Amino acid sequence: MQIDRPLLRGAVISGDHAGVRFEHYIIPAGKNTPARAVVSIPSTAPGEFHVRPETGGTEIVKQLGMVDEFQTGDPQFDRKHFFSGSTEDYVRAVFGDRGNLERVRAVFAAGFDQLEKSGTHLISSKLSADLIGIAELKIVVEKLAKLSLPPSVPGMEGKGFAGKQALYTL
């Protein structure tokens, strides 16, 4: 592992575990946001998604009918987590895979509460101002690396303003 100290962030621990490059760092607390511990691995798969705790804002988006939220089939898990993404079809393709869903559960069981696929990375984070231990880091990297992502984004054809875009706008 290597530790860097970029100007805009604190320490960034980078390394390789089981053939997977990763970065681990802390996003410092802001005026209205607490600090978050982050684990990130690169991803070349298309599409974006975000799994986060259910909030009042996500409830409003659902009530307004702006999203057709994915349901895992586990009512307790569904009440606690909100799934959004590039398209609803994409979210279903990713999390309809039971193996992927079990990997998400394992990451959350390790104390993380958000999972995101950006354009170039898979990112998991949790509320914490402290770096995580090596054993926990390895578990999260392994679970992120094993997520099976589709080679294309189902439902993108003809899509306008919906899903994740609508949530971010709200």
C-alpha positions as CSV (number, residue, x, y, z in Angstrom):
1,M,0.0,0.0,0.0
2,Q,1.0,3.5,-0.6
3,I,0.0,6.7,1.3
4,D,-0.2,10.0,-0.6
5,R,-1.1,13.4,0.7
6,P,-2.8,15.4,-2.0
7,L,-3.4,19.1,-1.4
8,L,-7.2,19.0,-1.3
9,R,-7.7,15.8,0.7
10,G,-6.0,14.2,3.7
11,A,-4.2,11.0,3.3
12,V,-5.1,8.7,0.4
13,I,-4.2,5.1,0.9
14,S,-3.9,3.3,-2.5
15,G,-2.9,-0.2,-3.2
16,D,-3.8,-3.5,-4.8
17,H,-5.8,-6.3,-3.2
18,A,-6.4,-9.5,-5.1
19,G,-5.5,-7.8,-8.4
20,V,-7.8,-4.9,-7.8
21,R,-6.5,-1.3,-7.5
22,F,-8.2,0.7,-4.7
23,E,-8.1,4.0,-2.9
24,H,-9.2,4.7,0.6
25,Y,-9.6,8.2,2.0
26,I,-11.7,10.4,4.2
27,I,-14.0,13.1,2.9
28,P,-13.7,15.8,5.6
29,A,-16.7,17.1,7.3
30,G,-18.3,20.2,5.8
31,K,-20.6,22.8,7.2
32,N,-23.7,20.6,6.9
33,T,-22.1,17.2,6.2
34,P,-20.3,14.8,8.4
35,A,-17.0,13.2,7.5
36,R,-17.1,10.0,5.4
37,A,-14.7,7.1,5.0
38,V,-14.5,6.1,1.4
39,V,-13.3,3.0,-0.5
40,S,-13.1,3.3,-4.3
41,I,-12.1,1.0,-7.1
42,P,-12.0,1.8,-10.9
43,S,-14.7,0.6,-13.1
44,T,-15.0,0.7,-16.9
45,A,-18.6,-0.5,-17.0
46,P,-21.1,2.0,-18.3
47,G,-24.0,3.5,-16.2
48,E,-24.3,4.9,-12.8
49,F,-26.2,4.0,-9.6
50,H,-26.5,5.0,-6.0
51,V,-27.7,3.0,-3.0
52,R,-28.2,5.1,0.0
53,P,-30.3,5.3,3.2
54,E,-33.9,6.1,2.7
55,T,-34.5,9.8,3.5
56,G,-37.4,12.3,3.5
57,G,-36.1,13.5,0.1
58,T,-36.3,10.1,-1.5
59,E,-39.8,9.6,0.0
60,I,-40.9,12.8,-1.8
61,V,-39.4,11.7,-5.1
62,K,-41.2,8.4,-4.9
63,Q,-44.5,10.1,-3.9
64,L,-44.3,12.4,-6.8
65,G,-43.9,9.4,-9.1
66,M,-40.6,10.6,-10.4
67,V,-39.0,7.2,-9.9
68,D,-40.1,3.6,-10.0
69,E,-38.0,2.4,-7.1
70,F,-36.4,-1.0,-7.3
71,Q,-37.5,-3.4,-4.6
72,T,-35.3,-6.2,-3.4
73,G,-38.2,-8.4,-2.1
74,D,-36.9,-7.9,1.5
75,P,-39.3,-5.3,3.0
76,Q,-37.0,-4.5,5.9
77,F,-34.0,-3.9,3.6
78,D,-36.2,-1.9,1.1
79,R,-37.5,0.4,3.9
80,K,-33.9,1.3,4.8
81,H,-32.4,1.7,1.4
82,F,-33.1,3.7,-1.8
83,F,-31.9,2.5,-5.1
84,S,-31.4,5.0,-8.0
85,G,-29.4,4.9,-11.2
86,S,-29.0,5.9,-14.9
87,T,-32.3,4.2,-15.6
88,E,-34.7,2.1,-13.6
89,D,-34.0,-0.8,-16.1
90,Y,-30.2,-0.4,-15.3
91,V,-30.9,-0.6,-11.5
92,R,-33.0,-3.7,-12.0
93,A,-30.3,-5.3,-14.1
94,V,-27.6,-4.6,-11.5
95,F,-29.6,-5.4,-8.3
96,G,-31.9,-8.0,-9.7
97,D,-28.8,-10.2,-9.7
98,R,-29.0,-12.0,-6.3
99,G,-25.3,-12.3,-6.1
100,N,-24.9,-8.5,-6.5
101,L,-27.6,-7.9,-3.8
102,E,-25.7,-10.2,-1.4
103,R,-22.5,-8.3,-2.0
104,V,-24.3,-5.0,-1.2
105,R,-25.6,-6.5,2.0
106,A,-22.0,-7.7,2.9
107,V,-20.6,-4.2,2.3
108,F,-23.4,-2.6,4.4
109,A,-22.9,-5.3,7.1
110,A,-19.3,-4.0,7.3
111,G,-20.7,-0.7,8.4
112,F,-20.9,1.1,5.1
113,D,-24.2,2.9,4.3
114,Q,-23.7,4.1,0.7
115,L,-22.7,2.4,-2.6
116,E,-22.2,4.3,-5.8
117,K,-21.2,3.6,-9.4
118,S,-20.0,6.8,-10.9
119,G,-18.8,7.1,-14.5
120,T,-15.3,5.7,-13.6
121,H,-15.5,4.2,-10.1
122,L,-17.4,1.9,-7.7
123,I,-17.4,3.8,-4.4
124,S,-18.6,2.7,-1.0
125,S,-18.7,5.1,2.0
126,K,-19.7,5.4,5.6
127,L,-20.0,8.1,8.3
128,S,-16.6,8.2,9.9
129,A,-13.7,10.5,10.3
130,D,-11.3,7.6,10.7
131,L,-9.6,5.3,8.2
132,I,-10.8,1.7,8.3
133,G,-8.7,-1.4,9.2
134,I,-7.0,-3.5,6.6
135,A,-9.3,-6.5,7.1
136,E,-12.4,-4.4,6.6
137,L,-10.8,-2.7,3.6
138,K,-10.0,-6.0,2.0
139,I,-13.6,-7.2,2.4
140,V,-15.1,-4.1,0.8
141,V,-12.6,-4.2,-2.1
142,E,-13.4,-7.8,-2.7
143,K,-17.2,-7.2,-2.7
144,L,-17.0,-4.2,-4.9
145,A,-14.8,-6.0,-7.4
146,K,-17.2,-8.9,-7.6
147,L,-20.2,-6.8,-8.6
148,S,-21.5,-8.0,-11.9
149,L,-22.3,-4.9,-14.0
150,P,-24.1,-5.0,-17.4
151,P,-22.1,-4.2,-20.6
152,S,-24.6,-1.5,-21.6
153,V,-27.2,0.6,-19.9
154,P,-30.7,-0.9,-20.4
155,G,-33.5,1.7,-20.9
156,M,-31.3,4.6,-22.1
157,E,-32.8,4.8,-25.5
158,G,-35.4,7.6,-25.5
159,K,-34.9,8.5,-21.9
160,G,-35.2,12.1,-20.9
161,F,-35.3,13.5,-17.4
162,A,-35.9,10.7,-14.9
163,G,-34.3,8.5,-12.3
164,K,-31.1,9.7,-10.8
165,Q,-31.3,13.0,-12.8
166,A,-34.6,13.8,-11.2
167,L,-33.4,12.9,-7.7
168,Y,-30.3,15.1,-8.0
169,T,-32.4,18.0,-9.3
170,L,-34.8,17.7,-6.4
